[in-house]
Amino acid sequence: MRILGFMTGTSLDAVDMAILETDGETLQGFGPAAEAPLPDALRDLLSRTIKTALQHPRGAPEPALFAEAARAVAEAHFEAGSAFLRANGMHWSDLDLVGMHGQTVLHERPSGGRPGRTLQLGDGEWLAGAAGIPVAFDFRTADVAAGGEGAPLAPVYHLARAAASGLPAPLAVLNIGGVANLTCWGGGDRVAAFDTGPGNGLIDQVVLARTGERFDRDGRLAREGKVHPKVLEQLLAHPYFAEAPPKSLDRYDFSPAPTEGLPLADAVATLTAFTAECVARAFGVVDIRPASLVVTGGGRRNPAIMGALAERLSCTVADVESVGWRGDALEAEAFAFLAARRLRGLPISFPGTTGVPAPMTGGRLAQPG
């Protein structure tokens, strides 16, 4: 099948798009990929929606704002996808399927016997009607309902991508977005995956609040500042790190408050060290010892983060481009792959990745018309 995958991350920066040719088990070809910036009006709408979602009581009726945002997300995907296809001499009818992650506005992991909650907004029914082809979406809800974490979902694609590239185990893939998540592959079915801790999220939050810029470009602030060990230990005292994987996070589960009294560069340097130290500690709680780590997500472009990882890890550390993968397209490719698996009823989450009791498929399938 020729499938268009869409991904929008918690940084609210862009719609990532990639075309993948796959049967949901192996990869036959890689089509074009691109990103389209989120319109400012949609970013503002989603920021309001996230604030509302974080305060939304369990069991309460969904506010109308959720449906408004879901429709707006789908419309932005359709506009971005239409322009992307035109630019590549293609039409929606050239595709067999769409996989849309949607915009995460809420993610709560299971805790104390209480099931988790997760919400990715994107009106798949509307998008299927507009595009005229089936759309797979809402990939996380079924996993959470079955007692899983709902995240991470990309590991099954990481393994397929490694197989297609002929990469040997033991191998690890680290995605550094707002949250960082790790896939460790020991060969065969030996897979462990979980969220390690904050990725770029806290760094972005502090830089935006103090400068109006959206991120630490090229890691400049981190490299100018110094790490404050006592503040770093305070950040690492969060109870999340005492819990065994599989486990998952929301971008807003951690606060940069311990860094508030620090100069900006020192705060960013300390948070950068925090991201890397979370990954190093994650390696210590899995029984797979990767020989190499490939890094994807926006964090791979931050030399300060990459350097901090190399200092703390005994394996080689490199960006995914070094092994021929498309870092900017990897997550969009993953949701194209998951869409194919949804269509074929293949599992997308597993006990070792989300903690779900048994391998299971997930996602809803919207048909055009």
C-alpha positions as CSV (number, residue, x, y, z in Angstrom):
1,M,0.0,0.0,0.0
2,R,1.0,3.6,-0.5
3,I,0.2,5.4,2.7
4,L,0.6,9.0,3.8
5,G,1.5,9.4,7.5
6,F,0.9,12.5,9.5
7,M,2.5,13.5,12.8
8,T,2.2,16.6,15.0
9,G,4.3,16.8,18.1
10,T,3.8,18.4,21.4
11,S,6.0,21.3,20.4
12,L,3.1,22.6,18.2
13,D,5.5,23.5,15.4
14,A,4.5,21.7,12.3
15,V,2.6,18.9,10.5
16,D,5.1,16.3,9.5
17,M,4.2,14.2,6.4
18,A,5.8,11.2,4.7
19,I,4.7,8.6,2.2
20,L,5.6,5.0,2.8
21,E,5.0,1.9,0.7
22,T,4.4,-1.0,3.1
23,D,2.2,-3.9,4.0
24,G,2.6,-3.2,7.7
25,E,5.4,-5.8,8.1
26,T,8.1,-4.9,5.6
27,L,9.1,-1.7,3.9
28,Q,9.0,-1.6,0.1
29,G,9.7,2.0,-0.6
30,F,10.0,5.6,0.7
31,G,8.1,8.4,-1.0
32,P,8.5,12.1,-0.5
33,A,8.4,13.8,2.9
34,A,7.9,17.3,4.1
35,E,6.6,19.5,6.9
36,A,4.1,22.3,7.0
37,P,4.2,24.9,9.9
38,L,1.1,25.0,12.0
39,P,-0.9,28.2,11.4
40,D,-0.6,30.6,14.3
41,A,-4.3,30.6,14.8
42,L,-4.3,26.8,15.2
43,R,-1.3,26.9,17.5
44,D,-3.2,29.4,19.7
45,L,-6.3,27.2,19.6
46,L,-4.3,24.1,20.6
47,S,-2.6,26.0,23.4
48,R,-6.0,26.9,24.8
49,T,-7.2,23.4,24.3
50,I,-4.2,21.9,26.2
51,K,-4.8,24.2,29.2
52,T,-8.5,23.1,29.2
53,A,-7.6,19.4,28.8
54,L,-5.1,19.5,31.7
55,Q,-7.9,20.7,34.0
56,H,-10.6,18.4,32.5
57,P,-12.1,16.1,35.3
58,R,-12.3,12.4,34.6
59,G,-15.8,11.4,33.4
60,A,-16.9,14.9,32.7
61,P,-18.5,15.7,29.3
62,E,-15.9,16.9,26.8
63,P,-16.0,20.6,26.3
64,A,-17.0,21.9,22.9
65,L,-13.5,23.2,22.5
66,F,-12.2,19.7,22.0
67,A,-14.4,19.1,18.9
68,E,-13.6,22.5,17.5
69,A,-9.8,21.8,17.8
70,A,-10.2,18.3,16.4
71,R,-11.9,19.7,13.3
72,A,-9.3,22.4,13.0
73,V,-6.5,19.9,13.2
74,A,-8.1,17.7,10.5
75,E,-8.5,20.7,8.2
76,A,-4.9,21.8,8.7
77,H,-3.8,18.2,7.8
78,F,-6.0,18.3,4.7
79,E,-4.6,21.6,3.6
80,A,-1.0,20.6,4.3
81,G,-1.5,17.2,2.6
82,S,-3.1,18.7,-0.5
83,A,-0.2,21.1,-1.0
84,F,2.3,18.4,-0.3
85,L,0.7,16.1,-2.9
86,R,0.5,18.8,-5.5
87,A,4.1,19.7,-5.0
88,N,5.0,16.1,-5.7
89,G,2.7,15.6,-8.7
90,M,0.3,13.4,-6.8
91,H,-3.4,13.4,-5.8
92,W,-5.2,11.9,-2.8
93,S,-6.5,9.2,-5.1
94,D,-2.9,8.0,-5.6
95,L,-2.9,6.9,-2.0
96,D,-4.5,3.8,-0.4
97,L,-4.6,5.0,3.2
98,V,-3.8,7.8,5.6
99,G,-2.4,7.4,9.1
100,M,-3.0,10.5,11.3
101,H,-1.6,10.6,14.8
102,G,-3.5,13.8,15.8
103,Q,-2.5,16.4,18.3
104,T,-1.9,15.2,21.9
105,V,-3.6,17.5,24.4
106,L,-3.7,15.1,27.3
107,H,-1.8,12.0,28.4
108,E,-2.0,10.5,31.9
109,R,-0.3,7.2,32.6
110,P,-2.0,4.5,34.7
111,S,-1.4,5.0,38.4
112,G,-2.4,3.2,41.6
113,G,-4.8,0.9,39.8
114,R,-6.4,3.8,38.0
115,P,-6.4,3.5,34.2
116,G,-4.7,6.1,32.1
117,R,-6.2,8.8,29.9
118,T,-5.0,9.9,26.5
119,L,-6.4,12.2,23.9
120,Q,-5.1,12.9,20.4
121,L,-7.4,15.4,18.6
122,G,-8.0,15.0,14.9
123,D,-11.3,14.4,13.2
124,G,-10.5,11.3,11.2
125,E,-14.0,11.0,9.9
126,W,-13.9,14.5,8.4
127,L,-10.5,13.9,6.9
128,A,-11.6,10.7,5.3
129,G,-14.5,12.5,3.7
130,A,-12.4,15.4,2.5
131,A,-9.6,13.2,1.1
132,G,-11.8,10.4,-0.3
133,I,-9.7,7.6,1.2
134,P,-9.7,5.7,4.5
135,V,-8.0,7.3,7.5
136,A,-6.6,5.4,10.5
137,F,-6.4,7.5,13.6
138,D,-6.8,7.5,17.4
139,F,-4.1,5.0,17.8
140,R,-3.6,5.1,21.6
141,T,-7.0,4.9,23.1
142,A,-7.5,1.1,22.8
143,D,-4.1,0.4,24.4
144,V,-5.0,2.6,27.4
145,A,-8.4,1.1,27.8
146,A,-6.7,-2.4,27.9
147,G,-4.5,-1.2,30.8
148,G,-1.5,-0.1,28.7
149,E,0.4,3.2,28.8
150,G,-0.7,4.2,25.3
151,A,2.9,5.0,24.5
152,P,5.4,4.7,22.9
153,L,3.9,3.3,19.7
154,A,6.9,3.8,17.4
155,P,9.0,0.8,18.5
156,V,7.4,-1.7,16.1
157,Y,8.4,0.7,13.3
158,H,11.9,1.2,14.6
159,L,12.4,-2.6,14.4
160,A,11.0,-2.7,10.8
161,R,13.2,0.2,9.9
162,A,16.3,-1.4,11.4
163,A,15.5,-4.6,9.5
164,A,15.1,-2.8,6.2
165,S,18.5,-1.1,6.8
166,G,20.2,-4.3,7.8
167,L,21.2,-2.8,11.2
168,P,22.2,-5.5,13.7
169,A,21.1,-5.9,17.3
170,P,21.7,-4.9,20.0
171,L,20.5,-1.4,18.9
172,A,18.7,1.5,20.6
173,V,16.6,4.3,19.0
174,L,16.0,7.4,21.0
175,N,13.4,10.0,20.0
176,I,13.9,13.4,21.6
177,G,10.7,15.4,21.2
178,G,8.9,17.2,24.0
179,V,9.3,13.9,25.9
180,A,12.1,11.5,25.1
181,N,11.4,7.8,24.4
182,L,13.7,4.9,24.0
183,T,13.5,1.6,22.0
184,C,16.0,-1.0,22.9
185,W,16.2,-4.0,20.6
186,G,18.2,-7.1,21.7
187,G,17.5,-9.2,18.6
188,G,14.4,-11.3,17.7
189,D,11.5,-10.4,19.9
190,R,13.6,-8.9,22.7
191,V,12.3,-5.3,22.8
192,A,12.0,-2.8,25.7
193,A,10.6,0.7,25.2
194,F,9.4,3.5,27.4
195,D,9.6,7.3,27.9
196,T,12.9,8.2,29.6
197,G,11.9,11.6,30.8
198,P,11.7,15.1,29.4
199,G,13.3,15.7,26.0
200,N,13.2,19.2,24.7
201,G,10.0,20.2,26.5
202,L,11.4,21.8,29.7
203,I,14.2,23.5,27.7
204,D,11.7,25.0,25.3
205,Q,9.5,26.1,28.1
206,V,12.2,28.0,29.9
207,V,13.6,29.6,26.7
208,L,10.2,30.7,25.5
209,A,9.3,32.1,28.9
210,R,12.5,34.1,29.3
211,T,13.3,35.1,25.7
212,G,10.3,34.6,23.5
213,E,12.3,32.2,21.4
214,R,10.8,28.8,20.9
215,F,14.0,26.6,21.6
216,D,17.7,26.7,22.3
217,R,19.0,27.0,18.8
218,D,22.1,24.9,18.2
219,G,22.4,24.4,22.0
220,R,24.0,27.8,22.4
221,L,22.6,28.7,25.8
222,A,23.4,25.2,27.2
223,R,27.0,25.5,26.0
224,E,27.3,28.9,27.5
225,G,25.9,27.9,30.9
226,K,27.0,25.6,33.7
227,V,25.2,22.7,35.2
228,H,24.1,23.1,38.8
229,P,24.4,19.6,40.4
230,K,22.1,20.2,43.3
231,V,19.3,21.4,41.0
232,L,19.9,18.5,38.7
233,E,19.6,16.1,41.7
234,Q,16.3,17.9,42.6
235,L,15.0,17.3,39.1
236,L,16.1,13.6,39.2
237,A,14.2,13.1,42.5
238,H,10.9,13.0,40.7
239,P,9.0,9.7,41.6
240,Y,8.7,8.8,37.9
241,F,12.3,7.5,37.9
242,A,11.6,5.0,40.7
243,E,9.0,3.3,38.7
244,A,9.8,0.3,36.5
245,P,9.1,0.4,32.7
246,P,7.0,0.2,30.6
247,K,6.0,3.8,31.5
248,S,5.0,6.9,29.7
249,L,4.8,10.7,30.2
250,D,3.0,13.8,29.3
251,R,5.0,16.8,28.3
252,Y,3.6,18.6,31.4
253,D,4.3,15.9,34.0
254,F,7.6,17.7,34.9
255,S,8.1,21.3,35.9
256,P,11.2,23.5,35.3
257,A,10.5,25.2,38.6
258,P,13.8,24.0,40.3
259,T,15.7,26.1,37.7
260,E,13.8,29.4,38.3
261,G,16.6,31.0,40.4
262,L,19.3,30.2,37.9
263,P,20.7,32.5,35.2
264,L,19.1,31.6,31.8
265,A,22.1,29.8,30.4
266,D,22.7,27.8,33.6
267,A,19.0,26.8,33.7
268,V,19.2,25.6,30.1
269,A,22.5,23.8,30.7
270,T,21.1,22.1,33.8
271,L,17.9,21.0,31.9
272,T,20.0,19.7,29.0
273,A,22.0,17.6,31.4
274,F,18.7,16.4,33.0
275,T,17.5,15.2,29.6
276,A,20.8,13.3,29.0
277,E,20.9,11.9,32.5
278,C,17.4,10.6,32.2
279,V,18.5,8.6,29.2
280,A,21.6,7.3,30.9
281,R,19.5,6.1,33.8
282,A,17.0,4.5,31.4
283,F,19.8,2.4,30.0
284,G,20.5,1.1,33.5
285,V,17.0,-0.4,34.0
286,V,16.8,-2.6,30.9
287,D,18.6,-5.9,30.4
288,I,19.5,-5.1,26.8
289,R,22.9,-3.4,26.3
290,P,22.9,-1.7,22.9
291,A,26.1,-1.4,21.0
292,S,24.9,1.8,19.3
293,L,22.3,4.5,19.8
294,V,20.7,6.4,17.0
295,V,18.9,9.6,17.8
296,T,15.9,11.1,16.1
297,G,13.5,13.9,16.9
298,G,14.3,17.6,17.2
299,G,16.8,17.0,20.0
300,R,19.3,15.3,17.6
301,R,19.9,18.8,16.1
302,N,21.0,20.2,19.5
303,P,24.8,19.6,19.8
304,A,24.6,20.2,23.6
305,I,22.2,17.3,24.0
306,M,24.1,15.0,21.7
307,G,27.3,15.8,23.5
308,A,25.8,15.2,26.9
309,L,24.5,11.8,25.7
310,A,27.9,10.9,24.4
311,E,29.5,11.8,27.7
312,R,27.2,9.6,29.7
313,L,26.7,6.5,27.5
314,S,29.2,3.7,26.8
315,C,27.8,3.0,23.3
316,T,28.2,5.0,20.2
317,V,25.8,7.9,19.7
318,A,24.8,9.3,16.3
319,D,21.8,10.9,14.6
320,V,19.6,8.7,12.5
321,E,20.8,10.3,9.3
322,S,24.1,8.5,9.8
323,V,22.4,5.2,9.2
324,G,20.4,6.5,6.2
325,W,17.1,7.2,8.0
326,R,15.1,10.4,7.5
327,G,15.0,11.9,11.0
328,D,12.5,14.6,10.1
329,A,10.1,12.0,8.6
330,L,10.6,9.1,10.9
331,E,7.5,9.6,13.1
332,A,5.3,10.4,10.1
333,E,6.6,7.2,8.5
334,A,5.8,5.3,11.7
335,F,2.2,6.3,11.7
336,A,1.9,5.3,8.0
337,F,3.3,2.0,9.1
338,L,0.9,1.7,12.0
339,A,-2.0,2.6,9.7
340,A,-1.2,-0.4,7.5
341,R,-1.0,-2.6,10.6
342,R,-4.4,-1.3,11.8
343,L,-5.9,-2.1,8.4
344,R,-4.6,-5.6,8.5
345,G,-5.4,-6.2,12.2
346,L,-1.7,-6.6,13.2
347,P,-0.6,-5.5,16.7
348,I,0.8,-2.1,17.2
349,S,1.5,-2.3,21.0
350,F,3.1,-5.0,23.1
351,P,3.7,-5.9,26.7
352,G,7.3,-4.8,26.4
353,T,6.5,-1.4,24.9
354,T,3.3,-0.1,26.6
355,G,2.7,-2.7,29.3
356,V,-0.5,-3.9,27.6
357,P,-1.3,-7.5,28.8
358,A,-1.0,-9.0,25.3
359,P,0.0,-7.8,21.8
360,M,-2.9,-5.8,20.4
361,T,-3.9,-3.7,17.4
362,G,-5.3,-0.2,17.9
363,G,-6.7,2.8,16.1
364,R,-10.0,3.6,14.5
365,L,-10.6,3.4,10.8
366,A,-12.7,6.1,9.1
367,Q,-14.1,5.4,5.6
368,P,-14.8,8.1,3.0
369,G,-18.4,8.9,2.4
